[in-house]
Amino acid sequence: MNRRRGIFFILLAAALLRPPFSHAAEMIRWVDDQGVVHFTDAIQNVPEKFRSKATRTKTAGPAPRVDGDKASIMFQKRGE
């Protein structure tokens, strides 16, 4: 019985001490010279000349689905 109790407390401690899981992520949106809209998760991925007009957005919803070397992110267009 003590062994079960010990395992229970170890699992409980692990669950309580883990970092919180969040579906929210920050995305950065920018538009290039040809009017193409781009999304990235890091400002370093935005060419320097477009950084001043890049906008940050918090997204909520499912985390990106990763399959090997491909990723899929669901989003909903709002506005123009």
mmCIF file of the N, C-alpha and C atoms, coordinates in Angstrom:
data_MODEL
# 
_entry.id   MODEL 
# 
loop_
_atom_site.group_PDB 
_atom_site.id 
_atom_site.type_symbol 
_atom_site.label_atom_id 
_atom_site.label_alt_id 
_atom_site.label_comp_id 
_atom_site.label_asym_id 
_atom_site.label_entity_id 
_atom_site.label_seq_id 
_atom_site.pdbx_PDB_ins_code 
_atom_site.Cartn_x 
_atom_site.Cartn_y 
_atom_site.Cartn_z 
_atom_site.occupancy 
_atom_site.B_iso_or_equiv 
_atom_site.pdbx_formal_charge 
_atom_site.auth_seq_id 
_atom_site.auth_comp_id 
_atom_site.auth_asym_id 
_atom_site.auth_atom_id 
_atom_site.pdbx_PDB_model_num 
ATOM 1   N N  . MET A 1 1  ? 0.812   -1.192 0.000   1.00 0.00 ? 1  MET A N  1 
ATOM 2   C CA . MET A 1 1  ? 0.000   0.000  0.000   1.00 0.00 ? 1  MET A CA 1 
ATOM 3   C C  . MET A 1 1  ? 0.861   1.265  0.000   1.00 0.00 ? 1  MET A C  1 
ATOM 4   N N  . ASN A 1 2  ? 1.967   1.265  0.740   1.00 0.00 ? 2  ASN A N  1 
ATOM 5   C CA . ASN A 1 2  ? 2.849   2.431  0.794   1.00 0.00 ? 2  ASN A CA 1 
ATOM 6   C C  . ASN A 1 2  ? 3.481   2.716  -0.563  1.00 0.00 ? 2  ASN A C  1 
ATOM 7   N N  . ARG A 1 3  ? 3.779   1.660  -1.301  1.00 0.00 ? 3  ARG A N  1 
ATOM 8   C CA . ARG A 1 3  ? 4.378   1.843  -2.625  1.00 0.00 ? 3  ARG A CA 1 
ATOM 9   C C  . ARG A 1 3  ? 3.402   2.555  -3.555  1.00 0.00 ? 3  ARG A C  1 
ATOM 10  N N  . ARG A 1 4  ? 2.133   2.136  -3.543  1.00 0.00 ? 4  ARG A N  1 
ATOM 11  C CA . ARG A 1 4  ? 1.108   2.790  -4.359  1.00 0.00 ? 4  ARG A CA 1 
ATOM 12  C C  . ARG A 1 4  ? 0.962   4.262  -3.980  1.00 0.00 ? 4  ARG A C  1 
ATOM 13  N N  . ARG A 1 5  ? 0.978   4.500  -2.708  1.00 0.00 ? 5  ARG A N  1 
ATOM 14  C CA . ARG A 1 5  ? 0.854   5.862  -2.200  1.00 0.00 ? 5  ARG A CA 1 
ATOM 15  C C  . ARG A 1 5  ? 2.027   6.726  -2.662  1.00 0.00 ? 5  ARG A C  1 
ATOM 16  N N  . GLY A 1 6  ? 3.229   6.157  -2.610  1.00 0.00 ? 6  GLY A N  1 
ATOM 17  C CA . GLY A 1 6  ? 4.420   6.879  -3.060  1.00 0.00 ? 6  GLY A CA 1 
ATOM 18  C C  . GLY A 1 6  ? 4.348   7.204  -4.540  1.00 0.00 ? 6  GLY A C  1 
ATOM 19  N N  . ILE A 1 7  ? 3.929   6.239  -5.338  1.00 0.00 ? 7  ILE A N  1 
ATOM 20  C CA . ILE A 1 7  ? 3.801   6.464  -6.783  1.00 0.00 ? 7  ILE A CA 1 
ATOM 21  C C  . ILE A 1 7  ? 2.756   7.536  -7.053  1.00 0.00 ? 7  ILE A C  1 
ATOM 22  N N  . PHE A 1 8  ? 1.641   7.483  -6.329  1.00 0.00 ? 8  PHE A N  1 
ATOM 23  C CA . PHE A 1 8  ? 0.596   8.484  -6.490  1.00 0.00 ? 8  PHE A CA 1 
ATOM 24  C C  . PHE A 1 8  ? 1.144   9.885  -6.225  1.00 0.00 ? 8  PHE A C  1 
ATOM 25  N N  . PHE A 1 9  ? 1.881   10.059 -5.128  1.00 0.00 ? 9  PHE A N  1 
ATOM 26  C CA . PHE A 1 9  ? 2.405   11.373 -4.792  1.00 0.00 ? 9  PHE A CA 1 
ATOM 27  C C  . PHE A 1 9  ? 3.464   11.842 -5.781  1.00 0.00 ? 9  PHE A C  1 
ATOM 28  N N  . ILE A 1 10 ? 4.247   10.944 -6.304  1.00 0.00 ? 10 ILE A N  1 
ATOM 29  C CA . ILE A 1 10 ? 5.246   11.314 -7.326  1.00 0.00 ? 10 ILE A CA 1 
ATOM 30  C C  . ILE A 1 10 ? 4.530   11.800 -8.584  1.00 0.00 ? 10 ILE A C  1 
ATOM 31  N N  . LEU A 1 11 ? 3.512   11.078 -9.022  1.00 0.00 ? 11 LEU A N  1 
ATOM 32  C CA . LEU A 1 11 ? 2.755   11.487 -10.204 1.00 0.00 ? 11 LEU A CA 1 
ATOM 33  C C  . LEU A 1 11 ? 2.018   12.806 -9.974  1.00 0.00 ? 11 LEU A C  1 
ATOM 34  N N  . LEU A 1 12 ? 1.469   12.965 -8.800  1.00 0.00 ? 12 LEU A N  1 
ATOM 35  C CA . LEU A 1 12 ? 0.778   14.213 -8.467  1.00 0.00 ? 12 LEU A CA 1 
ATOM 36  C C  . LEU A 1 12 ? 1.755   15.389 -8.495  1.00 0.00 ? 12 LEU A C  1 
ATOM 37  N N  . ALA A 1 13 ? 2.917   15.216 -7.895  1.00 0.00 ? 13 ALA A N  1 
ATOM 38  C CA . ALA A 1 13 ? 3.924   16.283 -7.892  1.00 0.00 ? 13 ALA A CA 1 
ATOM 39  C C  . ALA A 1 13 ? 4.374   16.612 -9.318  1.00 0.00 ? 13 ALA A C  1 
ATOM 40  N N  . ALA A 1 14 ? 4.580   15.599 -10.140 1.00 0.00 ? 14 ALA A N  1 
ATOM 41  C CA . ALA A 1 14 ? 4.997   15.824 -11.529 1.00 0.00 ? 14 ALA A CA 1 
ATOM 42  C C  . ALA A 1 14 ? 3.927   16.609 -12.285 1.00 0.00 ? 14 ALA A C  1 
ATOM 43  N N  . ALA A 1 15 ? 2.659   16.271 -12.063 1.00 0.00 ? 15 ALA A N  1 
ATOM 44  C CA . ALA A 1 15 ? 1.569   16.968 -12.739 1.00 0.00 ? 15 ALA A CA 1 
ATOM 45  C C  . ALA A 1 15 ? 1.474   18.421 -12.285 1.00 0.00 ? 15 ALA A C  1 
ATOM 46  N N  . LEU A 1 16 ? 1.672   18.680 -11.018 1.00 0.00 ? 16 LEU A N  1 
ATOM 47  C CA . LEU A 1 16 ? 1.553   20.036 -10.495 1.00 0.00 ? 16 LEU A CA 1 
ATOM 48  C C  . LEU A 1 16 ? 2.754   20.911 -10.830 1.00 0.00 ? 16 LEU A C  1 
ATOM 49  N N  . LEU A 1 17 ? 3.926   20.311 -11.004 1.00 0.00 ? 17 LEU A N  1 
ATOM 50  C CA . LEU A 1 17 ? 5.138   21.085 -11.252 1.00 0.00 ? 17 LEU A CA 1 
ATOM 51  C C  . LEU A 1 17 ? 5.447   21.302 -12.721 1.00 0.00 ? 17 LEU A C  1 
ATOM 52  N N  . ARG A 1 18 ? 4.707   20.634 -13.600 1.00 0.00 ? 18 ARG A N  1 
ATOM 53  C CA . ARG A 1 18 ? 4.984   20.810 -15.032 1.00 0.00 ? 18 ARG A CA 1 
ATOM 54  C C  . ARG A 1 18 ? 4.558   22.205 -15.478 1.00 0.00 ? 18 ARG A C  1 
ATOM 55  N N  . PRO A 1 19 ? 5.175   22.749 -16.532 1.00 0.00 ? 19 PRO A N  1 
ATOM 56  C CA . PRO A 1 19 ? 4.775   24.068 -17.006 1.00 0.00 ? 19 PRO A CA 1 
ATOM 57  C C  . PRO A 1 19 ? 3.348   24.022 -17.545 1.00 0.00 ? 19 PRO A C  1 
ATOM 58  N N  . PRO A 1 20 ? 2.600   25.095 -17.380 1.00 0.00 ? 20 PRO A N  1 
ATOM 59  C CA . PRO A 1 20 ? 1.225   25.091 -17.867 1.00 0.00 ? 20 PRO A CA 1 
ATOM 60  C C  . PRO A 1 20 ? 1.191   24.965 -19.390 1.00 0.00 ? 20 PRO A C  1 
ATOM 61  N N  . PHE A 1 21 ? 0.255   24.211 -19.893 1.00 0.00 ? 21 PHE A N  1 
ATOM 62  C CA . PHE A 1 21 ? 0.091   24.008 -21.331 1.00 0.00 ? 21 PHE A CA 1 
ATOM 63  C C  . PHE A 1 21 ? -0.875  25.054 -21.844 1.00 0.00 ? 21 PHE A C  1 
ATOM 64  N N  . SER A 1 22 ? -0.484  25.731 -22.868 1.00 0.00 ? 22 SER A N  1 
ATOM 65  C CA . SER A 1 22 ? -1.342  26.778 -23.417 1.00 0.00 ? 22 SER A CA 1 
ATOM 66  C C  . SER A 1 22 ? -1.483  26.590 -24.914 1.00 0.00 ? 22 SER A C  1 
ATOM 67  N N  . HIS A 1 23 ? -2.694  26.801 -25.392 1.00 0.00 ? 23 HIS A N  1 
ATOM 68  C CA . HIS A 1 23 ? -2.927  26.736 -26.834 1.00 0.00 ? 23 HIS A CA 1 
ATOM 69  C C  . HIS A 1 23 ? -2.676  28.087 -27.490 1.00 0.00 ? 23 HIS A C  1 
ATOM 70  N N  . ALA A 1 24 ? -2.509  29.115 -26.693 1.00 0.00 ? 24 ALA A N  1 
ATOM 71  C CA . ALA A 1 24 ? -2.295  30.445 -27.253 1.00 0.00 ? 24 ALA A CA 1 
ATOM 72  C C  . ALA A 1 24 ? -0.854  30.569 -27.719 1.00 0.00 ? 24 ALA A C  1 
ATOM 73  N N  . ALA A 1 25 ? -0.691  31.227 -28.838 1.00 0.00 ? 25 ALA A N  1 
ATOM 74  C CA . ALA A 1 25 ? 0.647   31.445 -29.384 1.00 0.00 ? 25 ALA A CA 1 
ATOM 75  C C  . ALA A 1 25 ? 0.682   32.844 -29.979 1.00 0.00 ? 25 ALA A C  1 
ATOM 76  N N  . GLU A 1 26 ? 1.851   33.411 -30.069 1.00 0.00 ? 26 GLU A N  1 
ATOM 77  C CA . GLU A 1 26 ? 1.990   34.721 -30.686 1.00 0.00 ? 26 GLU A CA 1 
ATOM 78  C C  . GLU A 1 26 ? 2.413   34.534 -32.133 1.00 0.00 ? 26 GLU A C  1 
ATOM 79  N N  . MET A 1 27 ? 1.696   35.177 -33.026 1.00 0.00 ? 27 MET A N  1 
ATOM 80  C CA . MET A 1 27 ? 2.035   35.136 -34.446 1.00 0.00 ? 27 MET A CA 1 
ATOM 81  C C  . MET A 1 27 ? 2.362   36.550 -34.895 1.00 0.00 ? 27 MET A C  1 
ATOM 82  N N  . ILE A 1 28 ? 3.250   36.653 -35.850 1.00 0.00 ? 28 ILE A N  1 
ATOM 83  C CA . ILE A 1 28 ? 3.621   37.952 -36.414 1.00 0.00 ? 28 ILE A CA 1 
ATOM 84  C C  . ILE A 1 28 ? 3.189   37.948 -37.871 1.00 0.00 ? 28 ILE A C  1 
ATOM 85  N N  . ARG A 1 29 ? 2.460   38.976 -38.268 1.00 0.00 ? 29 ARG A N  1 
ATOM 86  C CA . ARG A 1 29 ? 1.939   39.097 -39.633 1.00 0.00 ? 29 ARG A CA 1 
ATOM 87  C C  . ARG A 1 29 ? 2.639   40.262 -40.308 1.00 0.00 ? 29 ARG A C  1 
ATOM 88  N N  . TRP A 1 30 ? 3.072   40.032 -41.552 1.00 0.00 ? 30 TRP A N  1 
ATOM 89  C CA . TRP A 1 30 ? 3.674   41.110 -42.318 1.00 0.00 ? 30 TRP A CA 1 
ATOM 90  C C  . TRP A 1 30 ? 3.350   40.929 -43.793 1.00 0.00 ? 30 TRP A C  1 
ATOM 91  N N  . VAL A 1 31 ? 3.399   42.042 -44.530 1.00 0.00 ? 31 VAL A N  1 
ATOM 92  C CA . VAL A 1 31 ? 3.056   42.053 -45.948 1.00 0.00 ? 31 VAL A CA 1 
ATOM 93  C C  . VAL A 1 31 ? 4.281   42.512 -46.735 1.00 0.00 ? 31 VAL A C  1 
ATOM 94  N N  . ASP A 1 32 ? 4.630   41.764 -47.785 1.00 0.00 ? 32 ASP A N  1 
ATOM 95  C CA . ASP A 1 32 ? 5.811   42.132 -48.575 1.00 0.00 ? 32 ASP A CA 1 
ATOM 96  C C  . ASP A 1 32 ? 5.458   43.160 -49.655 1.00 0.00 ? 32 ASP A C  1 
ATOM 97  N N  . ASP A 1 33 ? 6.431   43.532 -50.488 1.00 0.00 ? 33 ASP A N  1 
ATOM 98  C CA . ASP A 1 33 ? 6.247   44.552 -51.529 1.00 0.00 ? 33 ASP A CA 1 
ATOM 99  C C  . ASP A 1 33 ? 5.190   44.172 -52.564 1.00 0.00 ? 33 ASP A C  1 
ATOM 100 N N  . GLN A 1 34 ? 4.970   42.883 -52.777 1.00 0.00 ? 34 GLN A N  1 
ATOM 101 C CA . GLN A 1 34 ? 3.982   42.425 -53.750 1.00 0.00 ? 34 GLN A CA 1 
ATOM 102 C C  . GLN A 1 34 ? 2.591   42.262 -53.130 1.00 0.00 ? 34 GLN A C  1 
ATOM 103 N N  . GLY A 1 35 ? 2.451   42.573 -51.851 1.00 0.00 ? 35 GLY A N  1 
ATOM 104 C CA . GLY A 1 35 ? 1.169   42.462 -51.175 1.00 0.00 ? 35 GLY A CA 1 
ATOM 105 C C  . GLY A 1 35 ? 0.876   41.082 -50.617 1.00 0.00 ? 35 GLY A C  1 
ATOM 106 N N  . VAL A 1 36 ? 1.861   40.193 -50.624 1.00 0.00 ? 36 VAL A N  1 
ATOM 107 C CA . VAL A 1 36 ? 1.686   38.841 -50.086 1.00 0.00 ? 36 VAL A CA 1 
ATOM 108 C C  . VAL A 1 36 ? 1.769   38.891 -48.561 1.00 0.00 ? 36 VAL A C  1 
ATOM 109 N N  . VAL A 1 37 ? 0.767   38.305 -47.905 1.00 0.00 ? 37 VAL A N  1 
ATOM 110 C CA . VAL A 1 37 ? 0.719   38.276 -46.438 1.00 0.00 ? 37 VAL A CA 1 
ATOM 111 C C  . VAL A 1 37 ? 1.512   37.082 -45.939 1.00 0.00 ? 37 VAL A C  1 
ATOM 112 N N  . HIS A 1 38 ? 2.388   37.313 -44.962 1.00 0.00 ? 38 HIS A N  1 
ATOM 113 C CA . HIS A 1 38 ? 3.219   36.265 -44.374 1.00 0.00 ? 38 HIS A CA 1 
ATOM 114 C C  . HIS A 1 38 ? 2.937   36.190 -42.879 1.00 0.00 ? 38 HIS A C  1 
ATOM 115 N N  . PHE A 1 39 ? 3.081   34.988 -42.318 1.00 0.00 ? 39 PHE A N  1 
ATOM 116 C CA . PHE A 1 39 ? 2.950   34.774 -40.880 1.00 0.00 ? 39 PHE A CA 1 
ATOM 117 C C  . PHE A 1 39 ? 4.184   34.048 -40.386 1.00 0.00 ? 39 PHE A C  1 
ATOM 118 N N  . THR A 1 40 ? 4.648   34.416 -39.212 1.00 0.00 ? 40 THR A N  1 
ATOM 119 C CA . THR A 1 40 ? 5.793   33.752 -38.606 1.00 0.00 ? 40 THR A CA 1 
ATOM 120 C C  . THR A 1 40 ? 5.636   33.816 -37.090 1.00 0.00 ? 40 THR A C  1 
ATOM 121 N N  . ASP A 1 41 ? 6.470   33.067 -36.397 1.00 0.00 ? 41 ASP A N  1 
ATOM 122 C CA . ASP A 1 41 ? 6.411   33.082 -34.939 1.00 0.00 ? 41 ASP A CA 1 
ATOM 123 C C  . ASP A 1 41 ? 7.572   33.841 -34.323 1.00 0.00 ? 41 ASP A C  1 
ATOM 124 N N  . ALA A 1 42 ? 8.461   34.399 -35.144 1.00 0.00 ? 42 ALA A N  1 
ATOM 125 C CA . ALA A 1 42 ? 9.628   35.112 -34.615 1.00 0.00 ? 42 ALA A CA 1 
ATOM 126 C C  . ALA A 1 42 ? 9.926   36.336 -35.474 1.00 0.00 ? 42 ALA A C  1 
ATOM 127 N N  . ILE A 1 43 ? 10.141  37.459 -34.831 1.00 0.00 ? 43 ILE A N  1 
ATOM 128 C CA . ILE A 1 43 ? 10.414  38.709 -35.548 1.00 0.00 ? 43 ILE A CA 1 
ATOM 129 C C  . ILE A 1 43 ? 11.684  38.608 -36.395 1.00 0.00 ? 43 ILE A C  1 
ATOM 130 N N  . GLN A 1 44 ? 12.600  37.724 -35.992 1.00 0.00 ? 44 GLN A N  1 
ATOM 131 C CA . GLN A 1 44 ? 13.838  37.552 -36.757 1.00 0.00 ? 44 GLN A CA 1 
ATOM 132 C C  . GLN A 1 44 ? 13.558  36.984 -38.151 1.00 0.00 ? 44 GLN A C  1 
ATOM 133 N N  . ASN A 1 45 ? 12.400  36.361 -38.346 1.00 0.00 ? 45 ASN A N  1 
ATOM 134 C CA . ASN A 1 45 ? 12.044  35.799 -39.654 1.00 0.00 ? 45 ASN A CA 1 
ATOM 135 C C  . ASN A 1 45 ? 11.432  36.828 -40.588 1.00 0.00 ? 45 ASN A C  1 
ATOM 136 N N  . VAL A 1 46 ? 11.192  38.034 -40.083 1.00 0.00 ? 46 VAL A N  1 
ATOM 137 C CA . VAL A 1 46 ? 10.640  39.104 -40.904 1.00 0.00 ? 46 VAL A CA 1 
ATOM 138 C C  . VAL A 1 46 ? 11.803  39.930 -41.438 1.00 0.00 ? 46 VAL A C  1 
ATOM 139 N N  . PRO A 1 47 ? 11.872  40.149 -42.774 1.00 0.00 ? 47 PRO A N  1 
ATOM 140 C CA . PRO A 1 47 ? 12.950  40.994 -43.300 1.00 0.00 ? 47 PRO A CA 1 
ATOM 141 C C  . PRO A 1 47 ? 12.937  42.362 -42.615 1.00 0.00 ? 47 PRO A C  1 
ATOM 142 N N  . GLU A 1 48 ? 14.114  42.882 -42.347 1.00 0.00 ? 48 GLU A N  1 
ATOM 143 C CA . GLU A 1 48 ? 14.237  44.096 -41.554 1.00 0.00 ? 48 GLU A CA 1 
ATOM 144 C C  . GLU A 1 48 ? 13.420  45.260 -42.089 1.00 0.00 ? 48 GLU A C  1 
ATOM 145 N N  . LYS A 1 49 ? 13.317  45.412 -43.396 1.00 0.00 ? 49 LYS A N  1 
ATOM 146 C CA . LYS A 1 49 ? 12.587  46.561 -43.935 1.00 0.00 ? 49 LYS A CA 1 
ATOM 147 C C  . LYS A 1 49 ? 11.075  46.472 -43.708 1.00 0.00 ? 49 LYS A C  1 
ATOM 148 N N  . PHE A 1 50 ? 10.559  45.288 -43.332 1.00 0.00 ? 50 PHE A N  1 
ATOM 149 C CA . PHE A 1 50 ? 9.125   45.130 -43.083 1.00 0.00 ? 50 PHE A CA 1 
ATOM 150 C C  . PHE A 1 50 ? 8.798   45.055 -41.592 1.00 0.00 ? 50 PHE A C  1 
ATOM 151 N N  . ARG A 1 51 ? 9.790   45.027 -40.735 1.00 0.00 ? 51 ARG A N  1 
ATOM 152 C CA . ARG A 1 51 ? 9.562   44.845 -39.297 1.00 0.00 ? 51 ARG A CA 1 
ATOM 153 C C  . ARG A 1 51 ? 8.749   45.965 -38.661 1.00 0.00 ? 51 ARG A C  1 
ATOM 154 N N  . SER A 1 52 ? 8.930   47.195 -39.115 1.00 0.00 ? 52 SER A N  1 
ATOM 155 C CA . SER A 1 52 ? 8.204   48.309 -38.494 1.00 0.00 ? 52 SER A CA 1 
ATOM 156 C C  . SER A 1 52 ? 6.699   48.228 -38.731 1.00 0.00 ? 52 SER A C  1 
ATOM 157 N N  . LYS A 1 53 ? 6.275   47.552 -39.791 1.00 0.00 ? 53 LYS A N  1 
ATOM 158 C CA . LYS A 1 53 ? 4.846   47.435 -40.085 1.00 0.00 ? 53 LYS A CA 1 
ATOM 159 C C  . LYS A 1 53 ? 4.290   46.060 -39.716 1.00 0.00 ? 53 LYS A C  1 
ATOM 160 N N  . ALA A 1 54 ? 5.122   45.187 -39.162 1.00 0.00 ? 54 ALA A N  1 
ATOM 161 C CA . ALA A 1 54 ? 4.653   43.862 -38.753 1.00 0.00 ? 54 ALA A CA 1 
ATOM 162 C C  . ALA A 1 54 ? 3.753   44.005 -37.532 1.00 0.00 ? 54 ALA A C  1 
ATOM 163 N N  . THR A 1 55 ? 2.727   43.159 -37.463 1.00 0.00 ? 55 THR A N  1 
ATOM 164 C CA . THR A 1 55 ? 1.811   43.208 -36.328 1.00 0.00 ? 55 THR A CA 1 
ATOM 165 C C  . THR A 1 55 ? 1.850   41.887 -35.577 1.00 0.00 ? 55 THR A C  1 
ATOM 166 N N  . ARG A 1 56 ? 1.780   41.979 -34.247 1.00 0.00 ? 56 ARG A N  1 
ATOM 167 C CA . ARG A 1 56 ? 1.777   40.793 -33.385 1.00 0.00 ? 56 ARG A CA 1 
ATOM 168 C C  . ARG A 1 56 ? 0.336   40.466 -33.009 1.00 0.00 ? 56 ARG A C  1 
ATOM 169 N N  . THR A 1 57 ? 0.022   39.183 -33.018 1.00 0.00 ? 57 THR A N  1 
ATOM 170 C CA . THR A 1 57 ? -1.324  38.728 -32.694 1.00 0.00 ? 57 THR A CA 1 
ATOM 171 C C  . THR A 1 57 ? -1.235  37.494 -31.826 1.00 0.00 ? 57 THR A C  1 
ATOM 172 N N  . LYS A 1 58 ? -2.072  37.435 -30.807 1.00 0.00 ? 58 LYS A N  1 
ATOM 173 C CA . LYS A 1 58 ? -2.188  36.219 -30.000 1.00 0.00 ? 58 LYS A CA 1 
ATOM 174 C C  . LYS A 1 58 ? -3.225  35.342 -30.672 1.00 0.00 ? 58 LYS A C  1 
ATOM 175 N N  . THR A 1 59 ? -2.893  34.090 -30.872 1.00 0.00 ? 59 THR A N  1 
ATOM 176 C CA . THR A 1 59 ? -3.853  33.158 -31.454 1.00 0.00 ? 59 THR A CA 1 
ATOM 177 C C  . THR A 1 59 ? -4.307  32.203 -30.372 1.00 0.00 ? 59 THR A C  1 
ATOM 178 N N  . ALA A 1 60 ? -5.510  31.758 -30.490 1.00 0.00 ? 60 ALA A N  1 
ATOM 179 C CA . ALA A 1 60 ? -6.042  30.767 -29.556 1.00 0.00 ? 60 ALA A CA 1 
ATOM 180 C C  . ALA A 1 60 ? -6.606  29.624 -30.376 1.00 0.00 ? 60 ALA A C  1 
ATOM 181 N N  . GLY A 1 61 ? -6.530  28.462 -29.840 1.00 0.00 ? 61 GLY A N  1 
ATOM 182 C CA . GLY A 1 61 ? -7.049  27.305 -30.548 1.00 0.00 ? 61 GLY A CA 1 
ATOM 183 C C  . GLY A 1 61 ? -6.082  26.164 -30.469 1.00 0.00 ? 61 GLY A C  1 
ATOM 184 N N  . PRO A 1 62 ? -6.275  25.170 -31.311 1.00 0.00 ? 62 PRO A N  1 
ATOM 185 C CA . PRO A 1 62 ? -5.404  24.006 -31.261 1.00 0.00 ? 62 PRO A CA 1 
ATOM 186 C C  . PRO A 1 62 ? -3.964  24.370 -31.585 1.00 0.00 ? 62 PRO A C  1 
ATOM 187 N N  . ALA A 1 63 ? -3.058  23.677 -30.959 1.00 0.00 ? 63 ALA A N  1 
ATOM 188 C CA . ALA A 1 63 ? -1.641  23.857 -31.262 1.00 0.00 ? 63 ALA A CA 1 
ATOM 189 C C  . ALA A 1 63 ? -1.379  23.356 -32.675 1.00 0.00 ? 63 ALA A C  1 
ATOM 190 N N  . PRO A 1 64 ? -0.351  23.888 -33.342 1.00 0.00 ? 64 PRO A N  1 
ATOM 191 C CA . PRO A 1 64 ? -0.043  23.413 -34.688 1.00 0.00 ? 64 PRO A CA 1 
ATOM 192 C C  . PRO A 1 64 ? 0.178   21.904 -34.706 1.00 0.00 ? 64 PRO A C  1 
ATOM 193 N N  . ARG A 1 65 ? -0.323  21.260 -35.758 1.00 0.00 ? 65 ARG A N  1 
ATOM 194 C CA . ARG A 1 65 ? -0.136  19.822 -35.922 1.00 0.00 ? 65 ARG A CA 1 
ATOM 195 C C  . ARG A 1 65 ? 1.139   19.615 -36.733 1.00 0.00 ? 65 ARG A C  1 
ATOM 196 N N  . VAL A 1 66 ? 2.046   18.851 -36.216 1.00 0.00 ? 66 VAL A N  1 
ATOM 197 C CA . VAL A 1 66 ? 3.317   18.613 -36.884 1.00 0.00 ? 66 VAL A CA 1 
ATOM 198 C C  . VAL A 1 66 ? 3.370   17.164 -37.343 1.00 0.00 ? 66 VAL A C  1 
ATOM 199 N N  . ASP A 1 67 ? 3.685   16.965 -38.614 1.00 0.00 ? 67 ASP A N  1 
ATOM 200 C CA . ASP A 1 67 ? 3.751   15.631 -39.201 1.00 0.00 ? 67 ASP A CA 1 
ATOM 201 C C  . ASP A 1 67 ? 5.076   15.514 -39.944 1.00 0.00 ? 67 ASP A C  1 
ATOM 202 N N  . GLY A 1 68 ? 6.083   14.973 -39.278 1.00 0.00 ? 68 GLY A N  1 
ATOM 203 C CA . GLY A 1 68 ? 7.400   14.869 -39.927 1.00 0.00 ? 68 GLY A CA 1 
ATOM 204 C C  . GLY A 1 68 ? 8.000   16.241 -40.129 1.00 0.00 ? 68 GLY A C  1 
ATOM 205 N N  . ASP A 1 69 ? 8.263   16.610 -41.392 1.00 0.00 ? 69 ASP A N  1 
ATOM 206 C CA . ASP A 1 69 ? 8.866   17.904 -41.677 1.00 0.00 ? 69 ASP A CA 1 
ATOM 207 C C  . ASP A 1 69 ? 7.834   18.933 -42.144 1.00 0.00 ? 69 ASP A C  1 
ATOM 208 N N  . LYS A 1 70 ? 6.541   18.633 -41.972 1.00 0.00 ? 70 LYS A N  1 
ATOM 209 C CA . LYS A 1 70 ? 5.480   19.546 -42.371 1.00 0.00 ? 70 LYS A CA 1 
ATOM 210 C C  . LYS A 1 70 ? 4.674   19.951 -41.144 1.00 0.00 ? 70 LYS A C  1 
ATOM 211 N N  . ALA A 1 71 ? 4.103   21.155 -41.183 1.00 0.00 ? 71 ALA A N  1 
ATOM 212 C CA . ALA A 1 71 ? 3.243   21.619 -40.094 1.00 0.00 ? 71 ALA A CA 1 
ATOM 213 C C  . ALA A 1 71 ? 1.979   22.198 -40.690 1.00 0.00 ? 71 ALA A C  1 
ATOM 214 N N  . SER A 1 72 ? 0.909   22.119 -39.950 1.00 0.00 ? 72 SER A N  1 
ATOM 215 C CA . SER A 1 72 ? -0.370  22.651 -40.385 1.00 0.00 ? 72 SER A CA 1 
ATOM 216 C C  . SER A 1 72 ? -0.944  23.501 -39.263 1.00 0.00 ? 72 SER A C  1 
ATOM 217 N N  . ILE A 1 73 ? -1.335  24.720 -39.594 1.00 0.00 ? 73 ILE A N  1 
ATOM 218 C CA . ILE A 1 73 ? -1.910  25.618 -38.608 1.00 0.00 ? 73 ILE A CA 1 
ATOM 219 C C  . ILE A 1 73 ? -3.264  26.076 -39.133 1.00 0.00 ? 73 ILE A C  1 
ATOM 220 N N  . MET A 1 74 ? -4.297  25.819 -38.350 1.00 0.00 ? 74 MET A N  1 
ATOM 221 C CA . MET A 1 74 ? -5.619  26.267 -38.743 1.00 0.00 ? 74 MET A CA 1 
ATOM 222 C C  . MET A 1 74 ? -5.819  27.700 -38.302 1.00 0.00 ? 74 MET A C  1 
ATOM 223 N N  . PHE A 1 75 ? -6.424  28.527 -39.159 1.00 0.00 ? 75 PHE A N  1 
ATOM 224 C CA . PHE A 1 75 ? -6.727  29.895 -38.792 1.00 0.00 ? 75 PHE A CA 1 
ATOM 225 C C  . PHE A 1 75 ? -7.989  30.332 -39.492 1.00 0.00 ? 75 PHE A C  1 
ATOM 226 N N  . GLN A 1 76 ? -8.570  31.405 -39.007 1.00 0.00 ? 76 GLN A N  1 
ATOM 227 C CA . GLN A 1 76 ? -9.790  31.929 -39.561 1.00 0.00 ? 76 GLN A CA 1 
ATOM 228 C C  . GLN A 1 76 ? -9.547  33.366 -39.964 1.00 0.00 ? 76 GLN A C  1 
ATOM 229 N N  . LYS A 1 77 ? -9.893  33.720 -41.200 1.00 0.00 ? 77 LYS A N  1 
ATOM 230 C CA . LYS A 1 77 ? -9.703  35.072 -41.686 1.00 0.00 ? 77 LYS A CA 1 
ATOM 231 C C  . LYS A 1 77 ? -10.778 35.976 -41.086 1.00 0.00 ? 77 LYS A C  1 
ATOM 232 N N  . ARG A 1 78 ? -10.361 37.116 -40.578 1.00 0.00 ? 78 ARG A N  1 
ATOM 233 C CA . ARG A 1 78 ? -11.289 38.104 -40.038 1.00 0.00 ? 78 ARG A CA 1 
ATOM 234 C C  . ARG A 1 78 ? -10.962 39.448 -40.684 1.00 0.00 ? 78 ARG A C  1 
ATOM 235 N N  . GLY A 1 79 ? -11.917 40.083 -41.221 1.00 0.00 ? 79 GLY A N  1 
ATOM 236 C CA . GLY A 1 79 ? -11.668 41.373 -41.869 1.00 0.00 ? 79 GLY A CA 1 
ATOM 237 C C  . GLY A 1 79 ? -11.024 41.190 -43.227 1.00 0.00 ? 79 GLY A C  1 
ATOM 238 N N  . GLU A 1 80 ? -10.293 42.214 -43.641 1.00 0.00 ? 80 GLU A N  1 
ATOM 239 C CA . GLU A 1 80 ? -9.695  42.154 -44.965 1.00 0.00 ? 80 GLU A CA 1 
ATOM 240 C C  . GLU A 1 80 ? -8.316  41.593 -44.939 1.00 0.00 ? 80 GLU A C  1 
# 
